[in-house]
Amino acid sequence: MLDFFSLIREDLGMVESEIRKVVQSRDSLLTKTSLQLLNAGGKRLRPAFALLAGRLYDADVEKLIPLAVALELIHMATLVHDDVVDDSMTRRGTPTVKANWGNKISMHTGDYLFAKSLVLISTYKEPLIAELLAKTSVKMCEGEIHQISTAYSANQSWRDYFYRIERKTALLIAASCQLGAVAAGAPAKDHKRLGKFGHQLGMAFQITDDILDMVADQRELGKPIGGDLRQGILTMPVIYSLEKSPRRERLRVLVEIREKTEDQVKEAIELIKEAGGIQFSFEVAQRYIAKAKNNLKYLPDRPVKKVFEQIADFIGVRRF
């Protein structure tokens, strides 16, 4: 667990225990598949954001646990579905549900986890919690469909890219930050500000993911580098390089190859590095982080706010 989560370490432990309880099913196979994903680990960023936002307003942790668990279940559901779509056999260095049980079981496991999140959300009387998570879930689906429908096309615009990563990553992180404050009874101006913080942080998080997919240590990342290129997903470093590289036509050819060899993936990454795509993307991520941190100035001056700042800084330099 990351050091800046020390303030909520016990709370996150409660979340972890509760997730294990919630995913238990009368069907032993469904329990096994759910626990397989849970045991693969993860940063638990989304529940952490909700817990921290609630702490900013002295919320009783009992009010926050169902929300925090629901947020992680929604995230876990998307991961199971992603592994099917991406044909991924490992996640964080361990076999995926797909690898062990195949596509059909994986898809139903994802549906089960999402349905469990709905049960937890239904316990809240504040309508904004269910409303925002419902709208966020719809947009996440739209983002995934957009990513699939534009795969292996080198003719994608910046608008396509930002549309996709907002829905893929930023909106759920924004909802996590905002709804933790909502559950704590924070003023509307504050929880909206936290939503903006989460949105900008989520954009930076995904851009950093795009960078790491090309430059990370494979052991730290927990999956092979170049995965996006293999799947035909155009990320920020690629789009920039398709505009700026002196060898943009060769890069276009490589991007659109559906069954790439390892040498072709390596060649594409080298062209992207030479064109400055990695550095450009890093600078954009840093600008998003600066905007995110600016929102914190308007929130209550408590120790938790410093933790949010530390998380933002970490996202800008993380290696996994």
C-alpha positions in Angstrom: 0.0 0.0 0.0 1.3 3.5 -0.8 2.7 5.5 2.1 0.3 8.4 1.7 -2.6 6.0 2.4 -1.4 5.6 6.0 -4.1 8.0 7.2 -6.8 5.6 6.0 -4.9 2.3 6.3 -7.4 0.8 8.7 -10.3 2.1 6.6 -8.9 0.5 3.5 -8.5 -2.8 5.4 -12.2 -2.6 6.2 -12.9 -2.1 2.6 -10.8 -5.0 1.6 -12.5 -7.3 4.1 -16.0 -6.1 3.0 -15.2 -6.7 -0.6 -14.3 -10.3 0.3 -17.7 -10.7 2.1 -19.7 -9.0 -0.7 -18.4 -11.2 -3.5 -19.2 -14.4 -1.8 -21.9 -16.3 -3.7 -23.8 -19.5 -3.3 -22.1 -20.6 -6.5 -18.6 -21.5 -5.5 -17.2 -20.9 -9.0 -18.5 -17.3 -9.0 -16.8 -16.8 -5.6 -13.6 -18.2 -6.9 -13.5 -16.0 -10.0 -14.3 -12.9 -8.0 -11.6 -13.6 -5.5 -9.1 -14.4 -8.3 -9.4 -10.8 -9.4 -9.4 -9.4 -5.9 -6.3 -11.4 -5.0 -4.4 -10.0 -7.9 -4.1 -6.8 -5.9 -4.3 -3.3 -7.0 -3.8 0.2 -5.7 -7.5 0.6 -4.6 -7.3 4.2 -5.6 -11.0 4.7 -6.1 -12.1 3.6 -2.6 -9.1 5.5 -1.2 -10.3 8.7 -2.9 -13.8 8.3 -1.5 -12.5 7.6 2.0 -10.1 10.6 1.9 -12.9 12.9 0.6 -15.1 11.8 3.4 -12.4 12.3 6.0 -12.1 15.9 4.8 -15.5 16.4 6.3 -15.2 14.2 9.4 -17.5 11.5 8.0 -18.1 8.3 10.0 -16.3 5.6 8.1 -19.3 3.4 8.4 -21.1 5.8 6.0 -18.3 5.5 3.5 -17.6 1.8 3.4 -20.5 0.7 1.1 -19.6 3.5 -1.4 -15.9 2.7 -1.3 -16.6 -1.0 -1.9 -19.1 -0.3 -4.7 -16.5 1.9 -6.5 -13.9 -0.8 -6.4 -16.5 -3.4 -7.6 -17.3 -1.3 -10.6 -13.6 -0.9 -11.4 -13.1 -4.7 -11.0 -16.0 -5.4 -13.3 -14.4 -3.2 -16.0 -11.1 -5.1 -15.6 -12.7 -8.5 -16.1 -14.5 -7.3 -19.2 -11.3 -5.6 -20.5 -9.3 -8.8 -20.2 -11.8 -10.5 -22.4 -11.9 -7.7 -25.0 -8.0 -7.4 -24.9 -7.5 -11.2 -24.8 -5.2 -10.7 -21.7 -3.8 -13.7 -19.9 -2.1 -11.9 -17.1 -2.9 -8.9 -14.9 -0.5 -7.5 -12.4 1.6 -10.6 -13.0 -1.1 -13.2 -12.2 -3.4 -15.1 -14.5 -6.6 -13.4 -15.4 -10.1 -14.8 -14.9 -10.2 -15.2 -18.7 -7.0 -17.3 -18.6 -8.3 -19.7 -16.0 -12.0 -19.9 -16.9 -12.5 -18.4 -20.4 -14.7 -15.7 -21.8 -18.2 -16.7 -20.8 -17.4 -17.1 -17.1 -15.4 -13.8 -17.2 -18.2 -11.8 -18.7 -20.7 -13.1 -16.1 -18.2 -12.5 -13.3 -17.9 -8.8 -14.4 -21.7 -8.5 -14.5 -22.0 -10.1 -11.1 -19.5 -7.6 -9.6 -21.3 -4.7 -11.2 -24.7 -5.9 -9.9 -23.2 -6.2 -6.4 -22.2 -2.6 -6.6 -25.8 -1.6 -7.4 -27.0 -3.4 -4.2 -24.6 -1.4 -2.1 -25.4 2.0 -3.8 -29.1 1.4 -3.2 -28.5 1.7 0.6 -27.9 5.5 0.3 -30.8 7.9 0.6 -28.9 10.7 -1.2 -30.1 10.5 -4.8 -26.9 12.1 -6.3 -24.9 9.0 -5.4 -26.9 6.6 -7.5 -27.5 9.2 -10.2 -23.8 10.1 -10.7 -22.6 6.5 -10.7 -25.3 5.5 -13.2 -24.4 8.3 -15.6 -20.7 7.5 -15.1 -21.3 3.8 -15.9 -23.1 4.7 -19.1 -20.3 6.9 -20.3 -17.7 4.3 -19.4 -19.5 1.9 -21.7 -19.6 4.5 -24.5 -15.8 5.0 -24.1 -15.1 1.3 -24.4 -17.2 0.9 -27.5 -15.5 4.0 -29.0 -12.1 2.4 -28.3 -13.1 -0.9 -30.0 -14.7 0.8 -33.0 -11.6 3.0 -33.7 -9.0 0.3 -33.1 -6.1 0.1 -35.6 -7.2 3.3 -37.3 -4.4 5.9 -37.6 -7.0 8.6 -38.5 -8.0 9.4 -34.9 -8.2 13.0 -33.7 -7.2 14.6 -30.4 -10.9 14.9 -29.7 -11.3 11.1 -30.1 -8.5 10.5 -27.7 -9.7 12.8 -24.9 -13.3 11.6 -25.3 -12.0 8.0 -24.8 -9.7 8.5 -21.8 -12.2 10.7 -20.0 -14.8 7.9 -20.1 -12.3 5.1 -19.6 -10.6 6.5 -16.5 -11.2 10.1 -15.4 -15.0 9.9 -14.8 -14.9 7.1 -12.2 -12.0 8.7 -10.3 -13.9 12.0 -10.4 -17.0 10.3 -9.1 -15.0 8.6 -6.3 -13.7 12.0 -5.1 -17.0 13.8 -5.4 -19.2 11.1 -3.9 -17.0 10.5 -0.8 -17.7 14.1 0.0 -21.4 13.8 -0.9 -21.8 10.8 1.5 -20.1 12.9 4.2 -22.6 15.8 3.7 -20.2 18.3 2.2 -21.5 21.5 0.7 -22.3 21.3 -3.0 -19.5 23.8 -3.9 -17.0 21.6 -2.2 -18.0 18.2 -3.6 -18.2 19.7 -7.1 -14.7 21.0 -6.6 -13.5 17.6 -5.5 -15.1 16.2 -8.7 -13.1 18.5 -10.8 -9.9 17.6 -8.9 -10.7 13.9 -9.5 -11.4 14.5 -13.2 -8.2 16.3 -13.9 -6.2 13.7 -11.8 -7.9 10.9 -13.7 -6.9 12.4 -17.1 -3.3 12.6 -15.9 -3.5 9.1 -14.5 -4.5 7.7 -17.9 -2.0 9.7 -19.9 0.7 8.4 -17.5 -0.6 4.9 -18.2 -0.2 5.6 -21.9 3.4 6.5 -21.3 4.2 3.6 -19.0 2.8 1.2 -21.6 5.9 2.1 -23.7 8.6 2.8 -21.2 7.9 1.0 -17.9 9.8 -2.0 -16.5 7.6 -4.9 -17.4 8.1 -6.5 -14.0 6.9 -3.3 -12.2 4.1 -2.8 -14.7 2.8 -6.3 -14.3 2.1 -6.8 -18.0 4.0 -6.7 -21.3 4.8 -3.2 -22.6 3.4 -2.2 -25.9 0.0 -3.6 -25.1 -1.9 -0.7 -26.5 0.0 -0.8 -29.8 -0.7 -4.5 -30.1 -4.4 -3.9 -29.6 -4.5 -1.0 -32.0 -5.3 1.6 -29.4 -3.9 5.1 -30.3 -2.6 6.8 -27.2 -1.3 10.3 -26.7 2.3 9.5 -27.6 1.2 7.8 -30.8 -1.2 10.6 -32.0 1.5 13.2 -31.3 4.1 11.2 -33.2 1.8 10.6 -36.1 1.7 14.4 -36.5 5.4 15.2 -35.8 7.6 12.3 -36.7 9.7 12.6 -39.9 8.8 8.9 -40.4 5.1 9.3 -39.7 4.1 7.2 -42.7 6.1 4.3 -41.5 4.6 4.7 -38.0 1.1 4.8 -39.6 1.8 1.5 -41.3 3.0 -0.1 -38.0 0.0 1.2 -36.1 -2.5 -0.3 -38.5 -0.9 -3.8 -38.6 -3.3 -6.0 -36.7 -0.9 -8.9 -35.9 2.3 -7.1 -35.0 5.5 -8.9 -34.3 7.7 -8.0 -31.3 10.1 -6.3 -33.7 7.3 -4.2 -35.1 6.1 -3.1 -31.7 9.7 -2.2 -30.7 10.2 -0.2 -33.9 7.0 1.7 -33.3 8.0 2.6 -29.8 11.4 3.8 -31.0 9.8 6.0 -33.6 7.5 7.5 -30.9 10.4 8.2 -28.6 12.4 9.8 -31.4 9.5 12.1 -32.3 9.1 13.3 -28.7 5.8 11.6 -28.1 6.8 10.5 -24.6 8.1 13.8 -23.5 5.1 15.7 -24.9 2.7 13.4 -23.1 4.5 13.7 -19.8 4.3 17.5 -20.0 0.5 17.3 -20.7 0.0 15.0 -17.7 1.9 17.5 -15.5 -0.4 20.3 -16.6 -3.4 18.3 -15.6 -1.8 17.5 -12.3 -1.2 21.3 -11.7 -4.9 22.0 -12.5 -6.0 19.3 -10.2 -3.9 20.6 -7.3 -5.2 24.1 -7.9 -8.7 22.9 -6.9 -7.5 21.9 -3.5 -6.8 25.5 -2.5 -10.6 26.1 -2.1 -11.2 23.1 0.2 -11.0 22.9 4.1 -7.5 23.2 5.3 -7.0 19.8 7.0 -4.3 17.1 6.9 -6.2 15.1 4.3 -5.7 17.9 1.8 -2.0 17.3 2.0 -2.6 13.6 1.2 -4.5 14.6 -2.0 -1.5 16.7 -3.0 0.9 13.9 -2.5 -1.3 11.5 -4.5 -1.3 14.0 -7.4 2.5 14.3 -7.3 2.8 10.5 -7.2 0.7 10.1 -10.3 3.0 12.4 -12.1 6.1 10.3 -11.4 4.8 6.7 -10.9 6.4 3.8 -12.6 3.6 1.2 -12.3 
